[in-house]
Amino acid sequence: MRAYIWGTPPTDPGPLTADGYTLIDGTSVPAGEVINQSGQDRNTYGEINRRGYQQETNTNLNSSLIVDWGLDFITKGLSTKFMISFDSKAVTTLQGVRSYDAYGVSVARTAEEQSYYTKVRTNENNAISLSKSMSTNYYMNMQYSLNYARKFGVHDVTGMALVQRDNWQEYAADLPYNMLGVSARATYGYDSRYLAEVNIGYNGSEQFAKGHRFGFFPAFSAGWVASNESFLKDNKVVSNLKLRASYGKVGNDKLGSTRFLYISNITSGGGVIPSLGRGQAISQGKLGNTNLSWEIAYKQNYGIDIQLFNELSFTFDYFKEKREGVLISRGTVPEIQGVALGNLPKVNMGRIDNHGYELEATYNKRLNDDWSFTVKGNFAYNKNTQRFMDEAQKTADYAYRYRSTGYSIGQCFGYKIDYSNGNGYINTQEELDKALATYQVGGTPRMGDFLYIDVNEDGVIDEKDQAPIKYSDIPRITYGFSGSVNWKNFDFSFLFSGMAKASRVYTGWGATEFGLVGFYSDYHLQAWTPERYANGEEIKYPALASSPGTSQKANDFFIMDRSFLRLKNIELGYTLPKKLLKKVGINSTRIYVNGNNLLTWKAMKTDAIDPEQSAELNYPITKMMNFGINVTF
């Protein structure tokens, strides 16, 4: 089988035994040669209809036992509670696979026009091979608590002391996880005006060595319900006003997929020690750190709740967080000390700050007995900054000497495109000659590739010119708004949600033309060509190629803006009058139609990737329409 990629075949490509073709980059492709073929380049129809099948059986068990016992005979307001819950899941998979080759041949384009040739070769069908597998996991939680709640005139007092044990297994071939904790809470309210709360926790995790497993985590909060003061009570304008503040310390023991990082990974190998000719070789893997402990976060929150005219409500929160003891890998230890850098123990040295605010507004209005409506909007801003990550500073000839320190987690770095010539591409021989003399970014620049900026002005385009571009993958802004309208027996509702200031590097399927031996999406149809440039046509993509080159790097183009606004849900319903249903014993009946993800406004350059997906090849966000009826007897 032979594949043609953006080559120049004759008008009729002919049979597979024809002569080879010449690719657009000048490479000669002999007959019978396959370009960029891989095991994933199979015919989709064959994969779905001939490859085999998979049957999966899921068994779920959710159980809980709760015993709540009032102890008023000891003292009024005292009670005790015991709870145990056990959830488990078992998955049995029966898979039948047939060895079936159905390959899609790469796309070719004529010199005169954009036309595509596709050939498929399929094997004979073989017998299906059966296999069966099973996996299980479970989660168990046990709690015992003493609770107290009582009022003494204008004084409102509550208290709680709790012991908790968690035991769970995430993977069938893994040791169970364990956690033990003791916590307590006390609250006090005076005349429904002044509120205070104290929480303490003493939690232990098996992730750490003895002596470091338990951490103490206190938290405090206070509130003032100003609308209950005499000077605001029964006020017709300000129907609710509450000020609140909190401060607390929390711990995190989630240290990634690797467990027991305090244990060194030292193993004995086969054979003998070469220098001695006897004994057994010892392999030193990652070193453990017995001083590992909890990642600590100090959190502050200040908020205000206000309601006007019993209709318009606002909630505002401002928060700050300082994370200390963040688990990181050392970056300033030289390899000359004798241990491979990848085997150095992880340490609690990182420091990250976080701050932001959240705002929510709601308006409820009943116009009369038939009409009522509600509108709600929310907006949140969040920014984190890595204060210390033990990052080695790059040399002075780097335009930006840090990649983490001082930036948000996951800040995108890449090459900045030079748009001073009008479109940011290499359009002329003069520009190409300059690029050939200065580019050291991997690959050889061609006509139609991106034109990069020499940020550090050293006469060379290389990794030292990489700069922070846009944002990180964590959105700084999230927002949404919703509403509902009721008129007699009709109801209508909608929900919009969106995010902004979020970016991601896309150089895989859907972004470039290389996935699946030619994944061509919308903007590839307007790629740079000499003819399109000469005619002044719109150009949306660099010149197409048979393999990644200097353009397919992290840069202004492939670091894409993930901002979007989406109509998540819209629904129209009608509830039948009850008097029509009583005769047949029906309490209520509602008929509805709704849609999900029907409209999306986004900043991304291509429609082949959805900005809400966590990865290019994840199952896409789908549009859905539903019709239904709810009947209650």
C-alpha positions in Angstrom: 0.0 0.0 0.0 1.2 3.6 -0.7 0.2 6.9 0.8 0.2 10.2 -0.9 0.5 13.3 1.4 0.0 16.7 -0.2 1.8 15.5 -3.2 1.4 16.2 -6.9 -0.1 13.1 -8.5 -1.5 13.0 -12.0 -5.1 13.7 -12.6 -5.9 10.0 -12.0 -3.7 8.5 -9.2 -4.0 5.1 -10.9 -3.5 1.7 -9.3 -1.2 1.0 -6.4 1.4 -0.3 -8.8 1.8 3.1 -10.4 5.1 5.0 -10.2 5.9 7.0 -7.1 5.0 10.6 -6.6 6.9 13.7 -5.5 5.7 15.4 -2.3 5.3 19.2 -2.1 8.5 19.5 -0.1 10.4 17.7 -2.9 10.7 14.3 -1.3 10.5 11.4 -3.7 8.0 8.7 -2.7 8.6 5.3 -4.5 5.7 3.0 -5.3 4.6 0.8 -2.4 5.9 3.2 0.3 3.7 4.2 3.1 4.1 7.7 4.7 3.2 8.4 8.3 1.4 5.1 8.7 0.7 3.9 12.2 -1.4 1.4 14.1 -4.1 4.0 14.7 -4.6 4.7 11.0 -7.4 2.3 10.5 -10.6 2.7 8.5 -13.3 3.9 10.9 -16.1 1.8 9.3 -14.0 -1.3 9.6 -13.2 -0.5 13.3 -16.8 -0.1 14.2 -18.3 -3.0 12.2 -15.6 -5.6 11.9 -13.1 -5.2 14.7 -15.1 -7.0 17.4 -17.1 -6.0 20.5 -16.8 -5.3 24.2 -19.4 -6.2 26.8 -19.1 -4.5 30.2 -21.1 -5.4 33.3 -21.1 -2.9 36.2 -22.3 -3.9 39.7 -22.7 -1.2 42.3 -23.5 -1.5 46.0 -24.3 1.6 48.1 -25.2 1.0 51.7 -25.3 3.0 54.9 -26.3 2.5 58.5 -27.1 5.5 60.8 -28.0 5.4 64.5 -29.0 8.7 66.0 -29.7 8.7 69.8 -31.0 11.6 71.8 -29.3 12.0 75.2 -31.7 14.6 76.8 -31.8 12.4 79.9 -28.2 13.4 80.5 -28.6 17.1 79.5 -31.0 18.8 77.2 -29.8 19.3 73.7 -27.2 16.4 73.8 -27.3 13.6 71.2 -24.9 11.0 69.8 -24.7 9.6 66.3 -23.0 6.6 64.7 -22.8 6.2 60.9 -21.1 3.6 58.6 -21.3 3.6 54.9 -19.9 1.1 52.4 -19.9 1.6 48.6 -18.4 -0.9 46.2 -18.2 -1.3 42.4 -17.2 -4.3 40.3 -16.7 -4.1 36.6 -16.5 -7.3 34.4 -15.4 -6.9 30.8 -15.8 -9.5 28.1 -13.9 -8.5 24.9 -14.0 -10.1 21.5 -11.3 -8.9 19.1 -10.8 -9.8 15.5 -7.5 -9.2 13.7 -8.8 -6.9 11.0 -6.7 -4.4 9.1 -8.5 -1.6 7.4 -6.2 1.3 6.7 -7.0 4.7 5.4 -4.6 6.0 2.8 -3.2 9.5 3.2 -4.7 12.4 1.3 -3.3 13.8 -1.9 -3.9 17.1 -3.6 -3.5 18.0 -7.3 -1.5 21.0 -8.4 -4.5 22.5 -10.1 -7.2 22.3 -7.4 -8.0 20.9 -3.9 -9.2 17.3 -4.5 -8.7 14.3 -2.3 -7.9 10.6 -3.1 -8.6 7.8 -0.7 -7.9 4.1 -1.0 -8.6 1.4 1.5 -7.1 -2.1 1.8 -8.8 -4.7 4.0 -7.7 -8.1 5.1 -9.7 -11.3 5.3 -11.7 -11.7 8.5 -10.2 -13.9 11.1 -11.8 -15.6 14.1 -12.6 -13.5 17.1 -10.3 -13.9 20.1 -12.1 -13.7 23.5 -10.7 -12.4 26.8 -12.3 -11.5 30.1 -11.2 -9.3 33.0 -12.6 -7.9 36.2 -11.8 -5.0 38.5 -13.2 -4.0 41.9 -13.0 -1.0 44.3 -14.7 0.1 47.4 -15.0 3.0 49.9 -15.8 2.7 53.6 -16.5 5.6 55.9 -17.1 5.3 59.7 -18.1 8.2 62.0 -19.0 8.6 65.6 -20.0 12.0 67.0 -21.4 13.8 70.1 -23.6 16.7 69.3 -25.0 19.6 71.4 -27.5 22.3 70.4 -29.4 24.5 72.8 -30.8 28.0 73.2 -30.5 30.1 76.4 -32.7 33.2 75.7 -30.8 35.3 73.1 -27.8 32.9 73.3 -27.6 30.1 70.7 -24.9 27.4 71.3 -24.0 24.3 69.4 -21.1 21.9 69.6 -19.8 18.7 68.0 -17.0 16.3 68.5 -16.4 13.6 65.8 -14.1 10.7 65.1 -13.8 9.5 61.5 -12.1 6.6 59.8 -11.8 6.2 56.0 -10.7 3.1 54.2 -10.8 2.6 50.5 -9.3 0.9 47.5 -9.1 2.7 44.1 -7.4 -0.1 42.1 -7.8 -3.8 42.4 -4.0 -4.5 42.5 -3.2 -1.7 45.0 -3.0 -1.6 48.8 -6.1 0.0 50.5 -5.8 3.7 51.5 -6.4 4.7 55.2 -7.1 8.0 57.0 -8.0 8.7 60.6 -9.2 12.0 61.9 -10.7 13.8 65.0 -12.5 17.1 64.7 -14.6 19.4 66.8 -16.8 22.4 66.2 -18.4 25.0 68.4 -20.7 27.9 67.4 -22.2 30.8 69.2 -24.9 33.2 68.2 -26.1 36.2 70.1 -29.6 37.5 69.4 -29.3 36.4 65.7 -27.0 39.3 65.2 -23.4 38.2 66.2 -22.2 34.8 65.1 -18.9 33.0 65.8 -17.6 29.5 64.9 -14.5 27.6 65.8 -13.4 24.4 64.0 -10.4 22.2 64.8 -9.2 19.0 63.1 -6.4 16.6 63.9 -6.0 14.3 60.9 -3.6 11.5 60.1 -2.6 10.1 56.7 -0.6 7.0 55.8 1.2 9.0 53.1 3.8 10.1 55.6 6.3 8.4 57.9 5.7 8.0 61.6 6.1 11.3 63.4 4.8 13.3 60.4 1.4 11.6 59.8 -0.8 13.9 61.9 -1.5 17.5 61.4 -3.5 20.1 63.4 -5.9 22.3 61.3 -7.9 25.0 63.1 -10.3 27.5 61.5 -12.3 30.5 62.8 -15.2 32.5 61.4 -17.4 35.4 62.5 -20.5 37.1 61.2 -22.6 40.2 61.9 -26.2 40.3 60.7 -26.6 44.0 60.6 -30.1 43.9 59.3 -31.2 42.5 62.7 -30.0 45.6 64.5 -32.6 48.0 65.7 -31.5 50.7 63.3 -32.1 48.4 60.2 -34.8 46.0 61.5 -38.0 46.2 59.5 -36.3 48.4 57.0 -38.2 48.3 53.7 -35.1 48.9 51.5 -32.4 46.7 53.1 -34.2 43.5 53.9 -31.0 41.6 54.7 -27.4 42.6 55.4 -24.7 40.3 56.7 -21.0 40.7 57.0 -18.7 37.7 57.5 -15.0 36.8 57.7 -13.1 33.5 58.2 -9.5 32.3 58.6 -8.3 28.8 58.6 -5.5 26.3 58.1 -6.1 23.2 55.9 -3.9 20.3 54.9 -3.5 18.2 51.7 -2.1 14.7 51.6 -2.9 14.1 47.9 0.7 13.8 46.6 0.0 12.4 43.1 -0.3 8.9 41.9 2.9 7.7 43.6 2.4 6.5 47.2 4.7 6.2 50.2 7.2 8.7 49.0 9.0 8.5 52.3 10.3 5.0 51.4 13.4 4.6 49.3 13.2 2.4 46.2 16.3 0.2 46.5 16.2 -3.2 44.9 18.7 -6.1 44.3 19.3 -7.0 40.8 20.6 -10.2 39.1 24.2 -11.0 38.2 27.2 -10.0 40.1 29.1 -6.7 40.9 31.4 -6.3 37.8 34.3 -4.9 39.8 34.3 -7.7 42.3 33.2 -10.6 40.2 30.9 -11.8 43.0 28.0 -10.6 45.2 24.7 -9.2 43.9 24.1 -5.8 42.2 22.0 -3.2 44.0 19.9 -0.8 42.1 19.2 2.6 43.7 15.9 4.1 42.5 14.1 7.1 43.8 15.2 8.1 47.3 12.6 8.5 50.0 12.1 11.5 52.3 11.1 10.6 55.8 10.4 14.3 56.6 7.5 14.6 54.1 4.4 16.1 55.6 1.1 17.8 54.7 0.9 20.6 52.2 -0.5 23.5 54.2 -2.8 26.2 53.0 -3.8 29.3 55.0 -7.1 30.6 53.8 -8.9 33.9 54.3 -12.4 34.9 53.2 -14.3 38.1 53.6 -17.9 38.4 52.4 -21.1 40.4 52.3 -24.7 39.3 51.7 -27.3 42.0 51.0 -30.9 41.9 49.9 -32.9 44.9 48.7 -36.6 45.3 48.7 -36.9 41.5 49.3 -36.2 41.0 45.6 -32.7 41.9 44.6 -29.8 39.9 46.3 -26.1 40.3 46.1 -23.3 38.1 47.5 -19.7 39.1 47.3 -16.6 37.1 48.5 -13.0 38.0 48.5 -10.5 35.3 49.3 -6.7 34.9 49.7 -4.7 31.7 50.1 -1.1 31.0 50.9 0.1 27.4 50.2 3.3 26.3 51.9 5.1 23.0 51.9 3.9 22.3 48.4 5.5 19.0 47.2 8.0 19.6 44.4 11.1 18.1 42.9 14.4 19.9 43.5 15.6 22.1 40.7 18.8 23.6 42.1 20.7 20.5 43.1 23.6 19.7 40.7 23.8 16.2 39.3 27.5 16.1 40.3 26.4 15.1 43.8 26.1 11.5 42.6 22.4 10.8 42.5 20.5 11.0 39.3 18.2 14.1 39.4 15.2 11.9 38.7 15.9 9.9 41.8 16.2 12.8 44.2 13.5 12.7 46.9 10.6 15.1 46.6 10.4 17.8 49.3 7.8 20.2 50.9 9.4 23.4 49.6 7.0 25.0 47.2 5.1 28.2 47.9 2.0 29.3 46.0 -0.3 32.3 46.5 -3.8 32.5 45.3 -6.4 35.2 45.5 -9.7 36.2 43.8 -13.3 37.1 44.3 -16.8 35.8 43.5 -19.9 37.8 42.9 -23.5 36.6 42.5 -26.6 38.6 41.9 -30.2 37.3 41.9 -33.5 39.1 41.2 -36.9 37.6 42.0 -40.1 39.2 41.0 -43.7 38.2 41.1 -45.8 40.6 38.9 -49.2 39.1 39.6 -50.8 35.7 40.2 -49.9 34.6 36.6 -46.5 36.1 36.0 -43.2 35.6 37.9 -39.6 35.5 36.9 -36.0 35.0 38.3 -32.7 36.1 36.8 -29.3 35.2 38.3 -25.7 35.9 37.3 -22.4 34.9 38.8 -18.8 36.0 38.1 -15.5 34.6 39.6 -11.9 35.7 39.2 -9.0 33.6 40.5 -5.3 34.0 40.0 -2.5 31.9 41.5 1.2 32.8 41.6 4.1 30.4 42.2 6.3 32.2 44.7 9.0 29.6 45.1 9.5 26.3 43.2 13.2 25.7 43.7 13.6 26.5 40.0 17.1 27.0 38.6 17.5 30.4 37.0 18.4 30.2 33.3 21.4 32.1 32.0 21.3 35.9 31.3 20.9 35.4 27.6 17.4 34.0 28.0 14.6 36.5 27.4 12.7 35.1 30.4 14.9 33.3 33.0 12.1 31.5 34.8 9.3 29.2 33.6 7.5 28.7 36.9 8.6 31.2 39.5 6.5 34.3 39.4 3.9 32.8 37.0 0.7 31.0 37.4 0.6 27.2 37.5 0.9 25.9 33.9 1.7 29.3 32.3 2.1 28.8 28.6 5.5 29.6 27.0 6.3 29.7 23.3 7.6 31.6 20.3 6.1 35.0 19.5 5.0 35.4 15.9 6.2 38.5 14.0 3.2 40.1 12.4 5.1 43.2 11.3 4.9 42.0 7.6 1.1 41.9 7.7 0.3 38.2 8.2 3.1 36.6 10.3 4.2 34.1 7.6 7.4 33.7 5.6 6.2 35.2 2.3 9.3 36.2 0.4 12.7 34.7 -0.4 14.3 37.4 1.6 12.3 36.4 4.7 13.1 32.8 4.1 16.9 33.4 3.7 16.8 35.3 7.1 14.9 32.4 8.7 17.3 29.8 7.4 20.2 31.8 8.9 18.6 32.3 12.3 16.1 29.5 13.1 17.3 26.9 15.7 13.9 25.8 16.8 13.9 22.2 15.3 13.3 21.7 11.6 14.1 23.7 8.5 11.9 26.8 7.8 10.0 26.9 4.5 7.9 29.4 2.6 4.6 29.8 4.4 6.0 28.9 7.9 5.6 31.3 10.8 7.9 34.2 11.2 9.2 34.4 14.7 10.5 37.4 16.8 14.0 37.4 18.1 12.9 38.4 21.6 16.4 38.5 23.2 17.9 40.2 20.1 20.9 37.9 19.9 20.5 37.2 16.1 19.2 33.6 16.7 15.7 32.2 17.1 15.9 29.4 19.7 14.4 28.4 23.0 16.0 31.5 24.7 13.4 33.6 22.9 10.4 31.8 24.3 8.1 34.1 26.2 5.0 33.8 28.3 2.0 33.8 26.0 -1.6 34.3 27.1 -2.5 32.3 30.2 -2.4 28.9 31.7 -4.9 26.0 31.3 -6.6 27.0 34.6 -9.3 29.6 33.8 -8.9 32.9 35.7 -12.5 33.9 35.0 -15.6 31.8 35.2 -19.1 33.2 34.8 -22.7 32.3 34.1 -26.2 33.6 34.1 -29.6 31.9 34.2 -33.2 32.8 34.3 -36.7 31.4 34.5 -40.2 32.7 33.6 -43.5 31.3 34.7 -46.8 32.3 33.2 -49.9 30.4 34.4 -49.1 26.7 33.6 -46.1 27.5 31.3 -42.5 27.6 32.5 -39.4 28.6 30.6 -35.7 28.5 31.8 -32.2 28.9 30.4 -28.6 28.6 31.6 -25.5 30.1 30.1 -21.9 29.4 31.4 -18.5 30.4 30.2 -14.9 31.1 31.0 -12.1 33.4 30.0 -8.4 34.0 30.4 -7.5 30.3 29.9 -5.1 29.0 27.2 -3.7 25.6 26.1 -1.0 24.4 23.7 -2.8 22.4 20.9 -0.4 20.6 18.5 -2.2 17.2 18.3 -5.2 15.9 16.4 -7.6 18.6 15.2 -5.0 21.3 15.6 -2.3 20.2 13.1 -2.7 18.2 9.8 -0.6 15.2 11.0 -3.0 13.2 13.2 -4.3 9.9 11.6 -2.1 10.4 8.5 -3.9 13.6 7.6 -6.5 15.1 9.9 -7.7 18.1 8.0 -10.1 20.5 9.7 -11.7 23.8 8.7 -8.8 26.2 8.8 -6.4 23.8 7.0 -8.5 24.6 3.9 -7.1 28.1 4.0 -3.5 27.2 4.6 -0.7 29.4 3.1 0.1 28.7 -0.5 2.1 31.0 -3.0 -1.1 31.4 -5.0 -3.3 32.4 -2.0 -0.7 34.9 -0.8 -0.2 36.3 -4.3 -4.0 36.8 -4.7 -4.3 38.5 -1.4 -6.7 35.8 -0.1 -7.3 35.2 3.6 -4.8 32.8 5.2 -5.6 31.0 8.4 -2.9 28.4 8.7 0.8 27.9 7.8 1.8 26.0 4.7 0.8 22.3 5.0 3.5 19.7 5.2 4.1 15.9 5.6 5.7 16.2 9.0 5.9 18.8 11.8 8.3 21.6 11.2 9.2 25.0 12.6 5.6 26.2 12.7 4.2 23.4 14.8 5.8 24.6 18.0 4.2 26.3 21.0 3.6 29.8 19.7 1.0 32.5 19.4 -1.0 30.4 17.0 -1.0 27.0 18.7 -1.4 28.4 22.2 -5.1 28.9 21.7 -7.5 31.0 23.7 -10.1 28.7 25.4 -12.6 31.4 26.2 -16.2 30.5 25.4 -19.8 31.2 26.3 -22.2 28.3 26.0 -25.9 27.9 26.2 -25.8 24.9 28.5 -29.5 24.3 28.8 -32.9 25.8 27.7 -36.3 24.3 28.6 -39.9 25.0 27.9 -42.6 23.1 29.9 -46.4 23.0 30.4 -48.2 21.6 33.4 -51.7 20.3 32.7 -54.5 21.7 34.9 -55.1 19.5 37.9 -58.9 19.5 37.4 -58.4 17.6 34.2 -56.3 14.9 35.9 -58.3 14.2 39.1 -60.8 12.1 37.3 -58.1 9.6 36.3 -56.2 9.7 39.6 -53.2 11.6 38.4 -51.7 14.3 40.7 -49.7 16.2 38.1 -48.5 16.0 34.6 -45.8 18.1 33.0 -44.8 18.0 29.3 -41.4 19.6 28.4 -38.8 20.0 25.7 -35.2 21.0 26.4 -31.9 21.3 24.7 -28.3 21.0 25.9 -25.2 22.8 24.5 -27.2 24.2 21.5 -25.1 27.4 21.0 -21.4 28.2 21.7 -19.5 31.4 21.1 -15.7 30.8 21.4 -12.4 32.4 20.6 -10.7 29.2 19.4 -9.5 29.3 15.7 -10.9 25.9 14.7 -14.2 24.1 15.1 -12.4 20.7 15.3 -11.6 21.1 19.0 -14.1 22.1 21.8 -12.6 24.5 24.3 -14.4 22.8 27.2 -12.8 19.4 26.5 -9.8 18.5 28.8 -8.0 16.9 25.8 -8.3 16.9 22.0 -9.3 13.2 21.8 -11.8 13.2 24.7 -15.4 12.5 23.8 -16.7 15.8 22.4 -19.4 18.0 24.1 -22.6 17.0 22.3 -25.7 18.9 21.4 -28.9 17.2 22.6 -32.6 17.7 22.3 -35.0 16.0 24.7 -38.8 15.6 24.8 -40.5 14.2 27.8 -43.5 13.9 30.1 -43.5 13.7 33.9 -46.5 12.0 35.5 -47.1 11.9 39.3 -49.8 9.7 40.8 
